Amino acid sequence: MRSKNDVDDYAQKARLAITYKCQKCSGADVNCECHKRLKVVVSAYEACIPRDFWGVKSEDIDHNVEVFNKVILKYVAKFATALKKGYGLVLLGDNGTGKTTFASYVLMSAIQRGFSAYYTTLPQLEHAIKNGFDDKAVQRRLDWMLTSDFLVIDEMGKEKYRRSGVKQGERQSTFMDANVERILKQRCDDSMPTILATNMSYKELLAEYGTTIGSIIAGKSQPVLMKSGDYRKKLTKRMKKDMGY
């Protein structure tokens, strides 16, 4: 999570780089495309969307293309319905299948349409919540970000949250269980869309977080199964080509 001061500092730097260097208006015309671009990148920064995905376009998708076309593009096209009813997604797949790419595409599309957004991973969320124990300003800021129109919680069910010493079929509540349940229930009750991403199977996810969270997820989120295959290998090839290795 980024503080208001962080965002203001970034906005000033982005203004210098984007609007003041605009060849059309040098930042003078507030209706110029440079000002629209500035608003989007500042919003993306505030939303904590990974910067690698700010510029991803539909034509850039070359992995899990069928899933992207059938689910992600349709979801983006029906933002109004999703926002009205609080419908979300659960992206399921191994590392490198494109879960973060797809989730970020949804959030960037939302920002470009004037909606608010926030991206976090489960470890980042835990860190922010604990920081808020001793800093009420941080807590208020986090609470505000968690009420964004569209929220992504990535890396659900990370290994560090798996219960050690618990027999199969048994569960042991944790600090983050309680907070995830609180966040998801509040957003569900307020019809606010939440997108989850995890390496776990849908069955494992529901079992891991218990019946209450399972019910919330099942009621308003569409499971999206990503086909296996690590697309990051393509990025490695691109890096080697770009750097001449």
ZALO-887453 format. One line per field, with one value per residue (C-alpha): residue in three letters; x, y, z. Coordinates in steps of 0.2 Angstrom, whole numbers, plus 5000, padded with zeros to 4 digits. Example, Ala and Ser with C-alpha at 12.3 -4.5 7.8 and 13.67 -1.06 7.14 Angstrom:
<kolzas>
residuo	Ala / Ser
c1	5062 / 5068
c2	4978 / 4995
c3	5039 / 5036
</kolzas>
This chain:
<kolzas>
residuo	Met / Arg / Ser / Lys / Asn / Asp / Val / Asp / Asp / Tyr / Ala / Gln / Lys / Ala / Arg / Leu / Ala / Ile / Thr / Tyr / Lys / Cys / Gln / Lys / Cys / Ser / Gly / Ala / Asp / Val / Asn / Cys / Glu / Cys / His / Lys / Arg / Leu / Lys / Val / Val / Val / Ser / Ala / Tyr / Glu / Ala / Cys / Ile / Pro / Arg / Asp / Phe / Trp / Gly / Val / Lys / Ser / Glu / Asp / Ile / Asp / His / Asn / Val / Glu / Val / Phe / Asn / Lys / Val / Ile / Leu / Lys / Tyr / Val / Ala / Lys / Phe / Ala / Thr / Ala / Leu / Lys / Lys / Gly / Tyr / Gly / Leu / Val / Leu / Leu / Gly / Asp / Asn / Gly / Thr / Gly / Lys / Thr / Thr / Phe / Ala / Ser / Tyr / Val / Leu / Met / Ser / Ala / Ile / Gln / Arg / Gly / Phe / Ser / Ala / Tyr / Tyr / Thr / Thr / Leu / Pro / Gln / Leu / Glu / His / Ala / Ile / Lys / Asn / Gly / Phe / Asp / Asp / Lys / Ala / Val / Gln / Arg / Arg / Leu / Asp / Trp / Met / Leu / Thr / Ser / Asp / Phe / Leu / Val / Ile / Asp / Glu / Met / Gly / Lys / Glu / Lys / Tyr / Arg / Arg / Ser / Gly / Val / Lys / Gln / Gly / Glu / Arg / Gln / Ser / Thr / Phe / Met / Asp / Ala / Asn / Val / Glu / Arg / Ile / Leu / Lys / Gln / Arg / Cys / Asp / Asp / Ser / Met / Pro / Thr / Ile / Leu / Ala / Thr / Asn / Met / Ser / Tyr / Lys / Glu / Leu / Leu / Ala / Glu / Tyr / Gly / Thr / Thr / Ile / Gly / Ser / Ile / Ile / Ala / Gly / Lys / Ser / Gln / Pro / Val / Leu / Met / Lys / Ser / Gly / Asp / Tyr / Arg / Lys / Lys / Leu / Thr / Lys / Arg / Met / Lys / Lys / Asp / Met / Gly / Tyr
c1	5000 / 5006 / 5004 / 4996 / 5013 / 5020 / 5006 / 5008 / 5027 / 5025 / 5011 / 5023 / 5037 / 5025 / 5018 / 5035 / 5038 / 5021 / 5012 / 5027 / 5035 / 5020 / 5024 / 5006 / 5002 / 5017 / 5005 / 4994 / 4978 / 4969 / 4959 / 4975 / 4978 / 4994 / 4983 / 4972 / 4988 / 4994 / 4978 / 4979 / 4997 / 4995 / 4979 / 4989 / 5003 / 4991 / 4982 / 4999 / 4996 / 5013 / 5021 / 5025 / 5007 / 5001 / 5003 / 4996 / 4984 / 4972 / 4983 / 4998 / 4990 / 4998 / 4995 / 4979 / 4971 / 4955 / 4952 / 4956 / 4944 / 4930 / 4931 / 4942 / 4936 / 4918 / 4920 / 4928 / 4914 / 4901 / 4910 / 4893 / 4884 / 4899 / 4900 / 4881 / 4880 / 4897 / 4903 / 4921 / 4933 / 4944 / 4959 / 4966 / 4983 / 5001 / 5015 / 5017 / 5000 / 4995 / 4985 / 4993 / 4993 / 4974 / 4970 / 4980 / 4972 / 4955 / 4961 / 4969 / 4953 / 4943 / 4955 / 4954 / 4935 / 4935 / 4933 / 4944 / 4955 / 4968 / 4980 / 4988 / 4995 / 4991 / 5008 / 5007 / 4990 / 4996 / 5011 / 4999 / 4987 / 5000 / 5008 / 4991 / 4992 / 5003 / 4998 / 4980 / 4984 / 4990 / 4975 / 4963 / 4972 / 4971 / 4953 / 4950 / 4960 / 4950 / 4934 / 4940 / 4927 / 4938 / 4950 / 4962 / 4970 / 4984 / 4994 / 4980 / 4985 / 5003 / 5014 / 5018 / 4999 / 4997 / 4994 / 5008 / 5004 / 4986 / 4979 / 4970 / 4952 / 4955 / 4957 / 4966 / 4960 / 4974 / 4976 / 4974 / 4959 / 4950 / 4955 / 4952 / 4935 / 4931 / 4937 / 4928 / 4911 / 4911 / 4914 / 4901 / 4888 / 4891 / 4891 / 4909 / 4919 / 4934 / 4946 / 4956 / 4971 / 4979 / 4990 / 4978 / 4964 / 4946 / 4942 / 4959 / 4955 / 4938 / 4944 / 4959 / 4949 / 4933 / 4915 / 4911 / 4924 / 4920 / 4902 / 4906 / 4918 / 4905 / 4891 / 4898 / 4914 / 4917 / 4931 / 4943 / 4955 / 4971 / 4979 / 4997 / 5012 / 5025 / 5024 / 5038 / 5050 / 5045 / 5050 / 5067 / 5070 / 5064 / 5076 / 5091 / 5087 / 5085 / 5101 / 5111 / 5115
c2	5000 / 5017 / 5033 / 5049 / 5057 / 5043 / 5046 / 5065 / 5063 / 5051 / 5062 / 5077 / 5066 / 5059 / 5076 / 5082 / 5067 / 5066 / 5082 / 5095 / 5085 / 5083 / 5089 / 5095 / 5106 / 5105 / 5102 / 5117 / 5109 / 5099 / 5090 / 5084 / 5065 / 5068 / 5073 / 5058 / 5047 / 5056 / 5052 / 5034 / 5031 / 5040 / 5029 / 5013 / 5018 / 5022 / 5005 / 4996 / 4987 / 4979 / 4992 / 4978 / 4976 / 4995 / 4994 / 4977 / 4976 / 4962 / 4959 / 4957 / 4941 / 4925 / 4913 / 4906 / 4916 / 4906 / 4910 / 4928 / 4930 / 4920 / 4927 / 4942 / 4952 / 4948 / 4953 / 4970 / 4972 / 4970 / 4981 / 4990 / 4973 / 4967 / 4983 / 4983 / 4965 / 4963 / 4949 / 4944 / 4931 / 4917 / 4914 / 4897 / 4891 / 4887 / 4900 / 4908 / 4905 / 4923 / 4926 / 4942 / 4948 / 4945 / 4952 / 4968 / 4970 / 4970 / 4983 / 4994 / 4993 / 4998 / 5013 / 5019 / 5019 / 5029 / 5016 / 5015 / 4999 / 4991 / 4977 / 4967 / 4950 / 4941 / 4944 / 4962 / 4963 / 4956 / 4968 / 4983 / 4977 / 4974 / 4991 / 4999 / 4992 / 5006 / 5019 / 5024 / 5034 / 5018 / 5009 / 5022 / 5022 / 5004 / 5003 / 5016 / 5006 / 4990 / 4999 / 5002 / 4998 / 4983 / 4974 / 4960 / 4949 / 4939 / 4924 / 4917 / 4901 / 4905 / 4891 / 4902 / 4902 / 4883 / 4876 / 4865 / 4851 / 4850 / 4833 / 4831 / 4836 / 4848 / 4867 / 4879 / 4897 / 4911 / 4929 / 4931 / 4920 / 4932 / 4947 / 4939 / 4934 / 4951 / 4960 / 4947 / 4948 / 4967 / 4968 / 4954 / 4963 / 4979 / 4971 / 4976 / 4965 / 4955 / 4946 / 4932 / 4923 / 4907 / 4892 / 4881 / 4871 / 4878 / 4864 / 4867 / 4885 / 4882 / 4869 / 4880 / 4895 / 4887 / 4887 / 4905 / 4911 / 4897 / 4902 / 4920 / 4915 / 4903 / 4915 / 4929 / 4924 / 4914 / 4901 / 4903 / 4889 / 4893 / 4880 / 4875 / 4882 / 4895 / 4910 / 4918 / 4907 / 4918 / 4933 / 4925 / 4923 / 4941 / 4947 / 4938 / 4945 / 4963 / 4962 / 4952 / 4938
c3	5000 / 4996 / 5007 / 5000 / 5001 / 4990 / 4977 / 4978 / 4975 / 4961 / 4953 / 4952 / 4944 / 4932 / 4928 / 4923 / 4912 / 4904 / 4902 / 4902 / 4889 / 4878 / 4860 / 4857 / 4873 / 4885 / 4898 / 4895 / 4888 / 4902 / 4888 / 4880 / 4880 / 4890 / 4905 / 4903 / 4902 / 4918 / 4927 / 4923 / 4928 / 4944 / 4948 / 4943 / 4955 / 4969 / 4966 / 4967 / 4951 / 4946 / 4933 / 4921 / 4917 / 4915 / 4896 / 4893 / 4878 / 4873 / 4857 / 4869 / 4877 / 4869 / 4884 / 4890 / 4875 / 4875 / 4894 / 4891 / 4877 / 4885 / 4903 / 4905 / 4890 / 4894 / 4912 / 4907 / 4895 / 4909 / 4922 / 4926 / 4930 / 4940 / 4950 / 4953 / 4958 / 4966 / 4954 / 4955 / 4948 / 4956 / 4945 / 4947 / 4940 / 4942 / 4942 / 4926 / 4918 / 4918 / 4933 / 4938 / 4920 / 4919 / 4936 / 4932 / 4915 / 4923 / 4936 / 4922 / 4912 / 4927 / 4930 / 4911 / 4913 / 4929 / 4942 / 4957 / 4960 / 4972 / 4970 / 4984 / 4987 / 5003 / 5011 / 5006 / 5014 / 5030 / 5031 / 5029 / 5042 / 5055 / 5051 / 5055 / 5072 / 5078 / 5064 / 5063 / 5047 / 5039 / 5045 / 5038 / 5021 / 5020 / 5024 / 5011 / 4998 / 5002 / 4998 / 4980 / 4966 / 4961 / 4972 / 4968 / 4981 / 4973 / 4980 / 4990 / 5000 / 4999 / 5008 / 5023 / 5027 / 5026 / 5043 / 5050 / 5061 / 5056 / 5051 / 5035 / 5036 / 5051 / 5051 / 5062 / 5061 / 5058 / 5060 / 5041 / 5040 / 5051 / 5041 / 5024 / 5030 / 5036 / 5020 / 5008 / 5018 / 5019 / 5000 / 4997 / 5008 / 4999 / 4982 / 4978 / 4966 / 4972 / 4961 / 4969 / 4962 / 4968 / 4964 / 4973 / 4965 / 4968 / 4980 / 4990 / 4991 / 4999 / 5011 / 5016 / 5021 / 5028 / 5025 / 5028 / 5015 / 5004 / 5004 / 5000 / 4986 / 4978 / 4979 / 4969 / 4960 / 4944 / 4945 / 4930 / 4927 / 4919 / 4908 / 4914 / 4905 / 4911 / 4899 / 4909 / 4899 / 4884 / 4894 / 4897 / 4878 / 4875 / 4889 / 4881 / 4864 / 4871 / 4880 / 4867 / 4879
</kolzas>
